[in-house]
Amino acid sequence: MRAAYSAGGLEECRHLLVRNANDMKSKPLNVAVVGSTGVGKSTFVNAVRRLTGDGKGAAEVGLIPTTMEPCSYPHPDNPMMLLWDLPGVGTNQFPKATYLADIGVDHFDFFLLMTANGFTENDTWLVNEFRRRKNKYFFVRTKIGVDLATDKKAHPRTHSEEDVINRIRDSIAEHLKENECDEISIFLIDNHDPEKFEFQKLNMRLIEDFPDLKESALVLSLQTSSQQMIELKSSALRSRIWKMSALSAAVGAVPVPGLSIVVDMPIVIGEATSYFKQLGLDNKSLQRYAELHSVDYDRLASIVGNALGISASGAVTTEAVKTAVLLILRAAAAPTLASRAAAEGTKFLPIIGSFIAAPASFGGTYLALKLVLDKFEDVAVDVMKFVAKNAKNVVQESGSRSHEEATGCEGAQSAVGGDACS
């Protein structure tokens, strides 16, 4: 910032701030899903995107090899995150000798090495190649639900889900250790049941292991599915606040009518709209929660609407967000807003220095964004708590009904066991 000010004054500072504030949207993340044919790579890509194989824009899946060239699929919430579905390694079309060159291995930031049923020669080769090239990757074992169902049929009296999972994990760990890769993280998932096993844990570890700059982009690309994800997203969004506030100071701002605070409202409204969607408060996200967890959509919308004083049942409009922002600012002890804004601006003076043209605008915008993000985060947590509580009730009620039915006859008991296994 100081170098930019010396080179071109406030205008150069403004350009730098705009570039930095949009970094997370402009830097693509290339995540390669790699492994042998038939291990569920395409299905995984679809599961991450909340699609089935026959959904619009889904990766093609089938009983025979369907991926004949590297295909990228943008994440539904962030087009700059690209999931690459790669052809299976070791086939006639993609032999090991030329595989890495064929897929353009250097193009990718991260790899998810997938396998099913057992550790194969191809898996061993990829592990050794990744180690040699110092590529970062996770080892992902798919089709865990199938493994459990098979073991239950083979050992109906002694079957233990925990024991099966432990045996699979130990076997993979032993193979990785033999190839001097025992530090690699292992995840056991089932693409047809993303809420079970370690599908969500895999998402979280992807976030934790990415470099700082790309971490924010990855966090903001993932769907809000838990309170922990809400906190991670809020943290990523909070890291942008000082940049947007400095941008408002560089271009100037005006007092908010009725409030003794100088705020760049276009910047605040633009950021608030992003917060609203990223934290899962928009209509599309609420509908997804309702469908996935069998909860009442209208109740979810009312939680958001009542907390923010807006209608959450339709599209997110600029006026609705502006209304929410003004209500949040007015509720935050309006007589003290100016002094609080000044305190926020003073806190950053050692960093931003004299090139900031309007300290009052910086402090006001910073405080407004902070208050809005804090409020939206609280509402998002309330939504997630409602989802968790009522989804749990649905499971309990379902389990209760199944138990009652199971006590009626052996056939019903068998059916319940089959559903639980699948």
HUHUVEN-V497748 format. One record per backbone hydrogen bond with DSSP energy under -0.5 kcal/mol. CO is the residue of the C=O (numbers start at 1). NH is the residue of the N-H. If there is no record, write none. Layout:
BEGIN
co=CO nh=NH
co=CO nh=NH
END
This chain:
BEGIN
co=1 nh=5
co=2 nh=6
co=3 nh=7
co=4 nh=8
co=5 nh=9
co=8 nh=11
co=8 nh=12
co=9 nh=13
co=10 nh=14
co=11 nh=15
co=12 nh=16
co=13 nh=17
co=14 nh=18
co=15 nh=19
co=16 nh=20
co=17 nh=21
co=18 nh=22
co=20 nh=23
co=22 nh=25
co=22 nh=26
co=23 nh=26
co=23 nh=27
co=26 nh=28
co=28 nh=30
co=29 nh=31
co=29 nh=82
co=30 nh=32
co=30 nh=109
co=30 nh=110
co=31 nh=84
co=32 nh=34
co=32 nh=112
co=33 nh=86
co=34 nh=114
co=35 nh=89
co=36 nh=39
co=40 nh=44
co=41 nh=45
co=42 nh=46
co=43 nh=47
co=44 nh=48
co=45 nh=49
co=46 nh=51
co=47 nh=50
co=52 nh=55
co=55 nh=58
co=66 nh=68
co=71 nh=85
co=73 nh=83
co=75 nh=78
co=78 nh=75
co=78 nh=81
co=80 nh=29
co=80 nh=82
co=81 nh=75
co=81 nh=83
co=82 nh=31
co=82 nh=84
co=83 nh=73
co=83 nh=85
co=84 nh=33
co=84 nh=86
co=85 nh=71
co=88 nh=91
co=94 nh=90
co=94 nh=91
co=95 nh=98
co=95 nh=99
co=96 nh=99
co=96 nh=100
co=98 nh=102
co=99 nh=103
co=100 nh=104
co=100 nh=105
co=104 nh=107
co=105 nh=108
co=110 nh=32
co=111 nh=113
co=111 nh=138
co=112 nh=34
co=112 nh=114
co=113 nh=140
co=114 nh=36
co=115 nh=142
co=116 nh=118
co=118 nh=120
co=120 nh=124
co=121 nh=125
co=122 nh=126
co=123 nh=127
co=124 nh=128
co=125 nh=129
co=126 nh=130
co=127 nh=131
co=128 nh=132
co=129 nh=133
co=130 nh=134
co=130 nh=135
co=136 nh=111
co=138 nh=113
co=138 nh=140
co=139 nh=141
co=139 nh=187
co=140 nh=115
co=140 nh=142
co=141 nh=189
co=143 nh=147
co=144 nh=148
co=145 nh=149
co=146 nh=150
co=147 nh=151
co=148 nh=152
co=149 nh=153
co=150 nh=154
co=151 nh=155
co=153 nh=156
co=155 nh=159
co=160 nh=164
co=161 nh=165
co=162 nh=166
co=163 nh=167
co=164 nh=168
co=165 nh=169
co=166 nh=170
co=167 nh=171
co=168 nh=172
co=169 nh=173
co=170 nh=174
co=171 nh=175
co=172 nh=176
co=173 nh=177
co=174 nh=178
co=175 nh=179
co=176 nh=181
co=177 nh=180
co=181 nh=184
co=185 nh=139
co=187 nh=141
co=187 nh=189
co=188 nh=198
co=189 nh=144
co=190 nh=193
co=193 nh=196
co=196 nh=199
co=198 nh=202
co=199 nh=203
co=200 nh=204
co=201 nh=205
co=202 nh=206
co=203 nh=207
co=204 nh=208
co=205 nh=209
co=206 nh=210
co=207 nh=210
co=211 nh=215
co=212 nh=216
co=213 nh=217
co=214 nh=218
co=215 nh=219
co=216 nh=220
co=217 nh=221
co=218 nh=221
co=218 nh=222
co=219 nh=222
co=223 nh=225
co=226 nh=230
co=227 nh=231
co=228 nh=232
co=229 nh=233
co=230 nh=234
co=231 nh=235
co=232 nh=236
co=233 nh=237
co=234 nh=238
co=235 nh=239
co=237 nh=240
co=238 nh=241
co=240 nh=244
co=241 nh=245
co=242 nh=246
co=243 nh=247
co=244 nh=248
co=245 nh=249
co=246 nh=250
co=247 nh=251
co=248 nh=252
co=254 nh=263
co=256 nh=259
co=259 nh=261
co=261 nh=256
co=261 nh=263
co=263 nh=254
co=263 nh=265
co=264 nh=268
co=265 nh=269
co=266 nh=270
co=267 nh=271
co=268 nh=272
co=269 nh=273
co=270 nh=274
co=271 nh=275
co=272 nh=276
co=273 nh=277
co=274 nh=278
co=275 nh=279
co=276 nh=281
co=276 nh=282
co=277 nh=280
co=282 nh=286
co=283 nh=287
co=284 nh=288
co=285 nh=289
co=286 nh=290
co=287 nh=291
co=288 nh=292
co=289 nh=293
co=290 nh=294
co=290 nh=295
co=295 nh=297
co=296 nh=300
co=297 nh=301
co=298 nh=302
co=299 nh=303
co=300 nh=304
co=301 nh=305
co=302 nh=306
co=303 nh=307
co=304 nh=308
co=305 nh=309
co=305 nh=310
co=310 nh=312
co=314 nh=283
co=315 nh=317
co=317 nh=321
co=318 nh=322
co=319 nh=323
co=320 nh=324
co=321 nh=325
co=322 nh=326
co=323 nh=327
co=324 nh=328
co=325 nh=329
co=326 nh=330
co=327 nh=331
co=328 nh=332
co=329 nh=332
co=330 nh=334
co=331 nh=333
co=333 nh=336
co=334 nh=337
co=336 nh=340
co=337 nh=341
co=338 nh=342
co=339 nh=343
co=340 nh=344
co=341 nh=345
co=342 nh=346
co=343 nh=347
co=344 nh=348
co=345 nh=348
co=345 nh=349
co=346 nh=349
co=348 nh=351
co=348 nh=352
co=349 nh=353
co=352 nh=355
co=353 nh=356
co=355 nh=357
co=358 nh=361
co=358 nh=362
co=359 nh=363
co=360 nh=364
co=361 nh=365
co=362 nh=366
co=363 nh=367
co=364 nh=368
co=365 nh=369
co=366 nh=370
co=367 nh=371
co=368 nh=372
co=369 nh=373
co=370 nh=374
co=371 nh=375
co=372 nh=376
co=373 nh=377
co=374 nh=378
co=375 nh=379
co=376 nh=380
co=377 nh=381
co=378 nh=382
co=379 nh=383
co=380 nh=384
co=381 nh=385
co=382 nh=386
co=383 nh=387
co=384 nh=388
co=385 nh=389
co=386 nh=390
co=387 nh=391
co=388 nh=392
co=389 nh=393
co=390 nh=394
co=391 nh=395
co=392 nh=396
co=393 nh=397
co=394 nh=398
co=395 nh=399
co=396 nh=400
co=397 nh=401
co=398 nh=402
co=399 nh=403
co=400 nh=404
co=401 nh=405
co=402 nh=406
co=403 nh=407
co=405 nh=408
co=405 nh=409
co=409 nh=413
co=410 nh=414
co=411 nh=415
co=412 nh=416
co=413 nh=417
co=414 nh=418
co=415 nh=419
co=416 nh=420
co=417 nh=421
co=418 nh=422
END
